[in-house]
Amino acid sequence: MYANTLYQRGRARLGALRVYAHKRVLTLLALGFSSGLPLALVFGTLSFWLREAGIERATIGFVSWVALAYSIKFLWAPLVDRLPLPGLTAWLGRRRSWLLLSQCLLAAGLAVMAQLDPQTQLTTLIAFALVVAFSSATQDIAVDAFRIEAAPESMQAALAAAYQMGYRLAMIFSGAGALAIAAWADPDPNAYRVEAWQAAYLAMAASMVVGILATLLTHEPQVDRSSADLAQQQALDRFAHLPRPLARFLAWGYSAIVAPFVDFFQRYGRQALVILALIACYRISDIVMGVMANVFYVDMGFSKTEVAAISKIYGVVMTLVGAAAGGALVFRFGTMRILFLGAVLVALTNLLFAVQAQLGYHLGWLTLAIAADNFAAGIATSAFIAYLSSLTNLAYSATQYALLSSMMLLFPKYVAGFSGVMVDAWGYTHFFLIASAMGLPVLLLILLAAKQGQLTAKAQPEEGV
């Protein structure tokens, strides 16, 4: 009987693992790759390219504002959610049409960047980096909506896991892979050849075919949109006294744009302000530091190959290990405690880079610093995603998730734009100390949000009596 019990448990575990062979899960793996690919190409990898081309640190810091597109994607998320694309939507459906459009724009934008030289065409390069960033943010909105609608709740964890795996693999490829291609095309580490970076970006543009094929080969999710249509009809009745075209426009705008925001503030009341402040500040320490990370590696004398091996491969692996640990810790101790732990670890690990600035070129210490920093970031990210998910109303998941995920980057990336100015003014050591100190107010916000959440939870039973 004991042997039979073990056999049944083994079959159950194998059955659970089979979900990862499901077509929808494999599709999310490919779409995760497509989503993760562009980020480094307008952020870390681009910073490395610009610094090697001799662009000033302050300018590189300001160029990082291109990535603010990810922070304001909630502004056009309702369009992606509700607006059909002429021709494409009838052919592919609402989600797949927006996916294909954004992916084609991404491939084209990266291909144009591959033809430019920042030494002589910096403004044009930044303009197309902006096109890539906006197209990438639009793809993220469409992928999030597709993931939510593509499968029942029982499969959502598998879809999310596959998406994260694809995303991280793409970050390795667009980080370490792009640097490796550039190093291969330019074997002299002391020389700058624009052709090396152009070859790397052209390879990245070609790699967008992974997401395009996934979009074309999958099926459009079948979703009941009657509740959204009902909300729009109710809004239309409210504006019935206006001319019909204007009434329809206002009704669509209310149901697509206003209703998700109204819902959020109705559910959380005054607590919403603390929640939004926490979301806006949680990642400030690592994002401000991250803009100057690759520039710091160059200035410390590390080669592209060393950075690729340690930061872009080993570092990402440590992020995945940290994410897995964070998920287990959240399950065991709850979201808010690990959210606090993650914020503490991220702030502390920035201090390791301050030590690196004093040591200069030291490969062993760099390995330790990157390992600890990425492990801490993995724990913090797992807790933060769990926190954001708990705040979202499923009735407005796409638009509200876009709002919350945008807010977590908006303020940190704005501050990060001044990171080059900070380094020039105070040096790397003080810069990393300041970046670490920026994480301290976050701890107070977490404690305040947790306290308010506990008070709300205690009040609910009394209200129901």
N, C-alpha and C positions, 0 to 999 in steps of 0.2 A: 504493500500500500504506500509505503514511504517513497519507493522508487516511482510509483505511478504519480504521486503528488509532484515530485521533482520534474517528471516528464511534462505534466500539465503546465507547471510554472514555466518551463523552458519554451513550450509552444506559445504560451501567452506573451512571453517576452519577444519571441521572434515575430509574433503577430503585430506587436506594437512597433517593432522596427520596420515592418513592411510599409508603414506609412511614408517612409522616406523615399520609397520607390514610386510613390504616386506621381502622376503627371503634373498635378498642380504644384507639388512640392519641388519637383525638378524645375518647373517653370519659374518659381520664386527664387531658386538658386541662380538661374541665369539672369533674372531681372535684378537680383541683388548685386550681381557682378556689374551689370550695366549701370546701376545707381552708384556703386562705389568707385567706379573708374574715374569720373571727371573731377572729383573733389580735390585730390592731390594735384591734379594738373592745373588748377587755378589757385592753389594754395601752396603746399610745401614744395612740390617739385618745381613749380614756377618760380618760387623764391630762390631755389638753388640755381636755376638757369640764369635768373636776373643777376644774382650776386657774382656768378662766374663770368658774366658778361660785363662786369664792372659797374653795375647800377648801384647807386648809393643806398645805404641801409634805410635811411628815412623814406626814400622813394619806395623801396620794397614794402615797408610798413604800410604806406598809403595804398599801394596796389592791392594789399590784402583785403581792402574794402570791397573788392570785386565779389568776395564770398558773402557779402551781406545779402546777396540775392537769396541765399538759403534762409535768411532770417526774416525776410518780408514776403515769403511765398504765400502766407495766409491771405495777402491782398488779392491774389488772383485764384486762390484755391476754389472759391465758389464758381468761377467760370469753368474750371476743369471738372468740377462736380456736376454742373448742370447744363453747360453750353454745348450743343452738338456742333461738330465740324462739318461743313458742307462737303458732301461726297464721301469723306473718310468714315464718318459715323454710320452712315447707311451701309457701308461695306464691312466695317470691322466692329462696330459697336462703340459705345461712349468711352469706355476705359481704354480699349486697344487703339482707338483712333488717336487719343491724346498721347498714348505711349509711343506710337509710331512717329507722330509728328515731332515730339521732343527728341527722340533718338536720332532721327535724320538730321535735325538741326545741330545736335551734339556732334555727330560725325563730321558734318560740314564745318562747324566752328573749329574743331580740333585740326582738321585738314588745312584750314586757312592759317591757323597759328603756326603750323609746321612750315609755312612758306616765309615766315617773317624773322627778322633779326632785331632783338631789343636794343642793340646799340644804335640802330638807325631808324627803327620803326616802332619805338616803344608805345606811342599813343595808339597806333593801329592794333598792336598786339594786345594792349589792355582792352580795347573795344571788343575784340573777338573773344577775349577771356570773359568779358561780361556776357556776351551772347551764350557762351558755353555754360556759365554759371546759371543764368536764367533758364536755359533749356534743361539743365540738370535738376534745378529746383522744381520745374514743372513735371519732369519725369518722376521725381520723388513723390509729388502729390498724387499722380496717377497710379504709381505702384502701391502706395499706401491704401488707396481706395480699392484697387484690384485685389490686394491681399485680404482686406476685410470682407469683400464680397465673394471671393473665389471659392470658399469652402466653409463648412459648418464650424461651430465653435470648437468641436472636438479635435479639429485639425489645425487650429490657429497656432498652437505652440510649435508644431512641426513646420508650418509655413514661415513663422518668424525665425526659427532656428536656421532654416535653409537660406532665408534672405540674408541673415547676418553672416553666415559662412561665405556666401557669394560676395557680399559687400567687403568683407575683410580680405578675401583673396584678390579682389580687384584693387584694394588699397595697396597690397603688396606689389601687385603687377604695375600699377601706375606710379608707385613710389620706387621700390627697389628695381622693378623691371625697367622703368624709364631711365633710371640712373645707370643701370647695367648696359642698356642699349647705347646710351650716350657715351659711356666709358669705352665700350667696344668700338664705336665709330670714331672715337678720339683717344687713342692709346696713350697720348702724352698728357698726364694729369696736370702739368704746369702750363698747358696751352689751352686757349679758348677757340673752338671751332664751331661756328653756328650750325654747320651741317650735321654735327653729332646730335644736337638737341632737336633739329628739324626731323632727323630720322626717328628719334624717340617719339615725338608727337605724332608723326605720320603713322607709326605702328599703333599708337593708342587710338587714333581715329579709326583705323581698320578694325580694331578690337570691338568697336561698338556693334559689329555684326552679330555678336552673341545675343545682345538684347533685342535687336531687330528680328532675328530668327525666332526667338522665344515669343515675341509678340505676334508674329505671323502664324506660328504653329499652334498656339493655344486657342482656347475658346472664350468668348465673352461671358462673364458671369451673368446668370439670370437672377435678377433682384426685383423684389416687389417694391415699387416706388410709389405705391398708392398713398402712403402717409405724407410724403413730400408733396405729392400732387394735391392732397387735401389741404395742406397748409397753404399752398399757393392759391387754391380756390377760395379759401377763407379770406386771404388777403385781398383777392380780387373783389370779393363782395364788399370789403371794407372801402375799397376805392371805386365803387361802382358809380359814384356821382361824377367822376372825372371822365374825360374822353377815353374811349375804349383802348386805343394804343397806349396812352399814358398809364391807364389803370393796369394793363397787363404788364407793362415794364416795371411799375412800382411793386406789383404783387410778386413778380419773379425776384426782384431785388430783395424784398422782405424775406421771402422763404429761403433764398439762397445765402444771403449775407447777414441779415439782422437776426433772424431766429436763432442760429447757433450761438451767437454772442449773448443774446437775452437769456437763453437757457442756462449758460454757464454762470452768469451773475445771479440769476434767480436761485440756483441751487446752492451757491456758496456765500452769497450776501457779502458782508464786510470781510469775511475771511478770504474772499477772492483777491483782494489787494495784496495780502501777505503771500498768498500762493503765487501770484504773478511776479512779485518781487523776488521770491525764491527761485522761480524758473528763470527769470532774467539774469540772475547773478550766479547761479550754481556752478557754471563752468568757466567763470571769468578767469580763475587762476591758471588753468591749463591752456586756455585759448590764447590769452595774452602771451604766455610763455611760448606757445607753439608757433606763433608767427616768426619769431626770431630763432627757432631751434635750428633749422637748416643753415641759416646765415651764421649762427654761432659755430656750427660744425666746420663750415668753410674757414671762418676766421681763426679757429683753433688748429687748423692745418690737417684736418681729416680728409681723406680722399673720397671720391664718389663710391668706390668699391667698398671701403670701410663703412661708410654711412649706409649703403645699401644692405650690407650684410648684418649690421648691428641694429640700426634703427628701423629699416623698412621690412626686414624679415623677422629677425629675432624679437624686435619690439612688438610687432603685430601678433606674433605667437604668444607673447606674454600678455598682451591685451586680451586674447581669447581665453587664456588660462584665468586671468583676473575676472573676466566676464562670467565664466563658469563658477568660479568661487563666489562671486557676488550673487549669482542666482541662488546658490545653495544657502548662503548666509541670509538672504532675504526670506527664503522659505522657512528657515529655522528661527530667525529673530525678528522678522517683520521689516517693512520697507523703511520707516523713518529712522530706525537705529542704524541701518546700513547706509542710508543716505548721509547720515551724520559721519559715519566712519569713512565713507568714500571722500567726503569733503576734507576731512582731516588728513587723510593719506595723500591726496593730491597736493594740498598745500605744503606738506612736509617734504615730499619728493622733489619739489622745485628747489629746495635748499641743496640737494645733491649737485645741481647744475651750477650753483654758486661756488661750490667747492671745485667743480671742474674748471670754472673760469680762473681759479687761483692756480690749479695744477697745470693748465694748458693742455698740450697734447699728451693724453694718457689713456690708452685704449682700454685698459682694464677698468678704470673708473667710469669711463663712458658706458661700457657694457653694464656695469652695476646701476648707474644712474638711469639708463634707458629701461632696463628690466624693471626696476622699482617703479618708475614713473608710469610705464604702460600697464603694469599689474594693478596699480592704484586706479588708473583711469578705467580699467576694465570693471573693477568693483563698483566704482562710482557710476559708470554708465548703466550697468545692470539695475542698480537701485533707482536711478533716475528714470529709466524707461518704465519700470514698474510703477513709479510714482505718477508719471504722466498718463499711463494707461488707466490708473485708478480714477483720474479726474475726468475722463472722457465719457460723454453720454453717447451710447451706441446709435441713437437716433441722428446724431450729427457728427459721427466719428471722423469722417474725412476732413471736414472744415475745422472742427475743433482740434484735431490732432495736428493739422497744419499750423494752426494758430499757436498752440503750445510749443511745438517743436521749432517754430520760427522764433518765438520769444526767447528761447534758451540760447540763441546765438546772436540776437540783435545787439544788445548792449555790450557783451564781451567782445564781439568783433569790432564794434566801433572803438572801444578803448584800445584794442589790439592794433588799430591803425596807427597809434602813436608809439608803438613799441620801438620802432627804429629811432625815433627822437629821444626816447628814454635811454636807450643804449648809448647813443652819441653823447648825451648829457652826463650820464652817471656811470657808464661802463657796465659790463656784463654782470659782475658780481652784485652790484646794487640793484640792477634790473631784476635778477632772479629773486632777490630778497623782497623786493616790492611786489613781484608777481605772487609770491607765497603769501604775503600779508593781505593781498586782495581777497584771499579765501576765508579770512577770519569773520567778516560780517555775515557770510553765508551760514556759519554755524548758529548764529543768533536767529536768523530767519527760519532755520530748520526747527529749532527748539520752539519758536513762537508758533509755527505752523502745526507742529505736533500737539502743542498744548491746546490750540484752538480746535483741532480735530477731535481731541479727547472730550473737550467741553461740549462740542456739537453732538458727539455720540452719546454722552450722558443725558443730554437734553431731549433727544428723540423719544425715548420711552415715556418720559413725563408728558410730552406733547400728545402722545397717543392715548393717554389715560383719560 
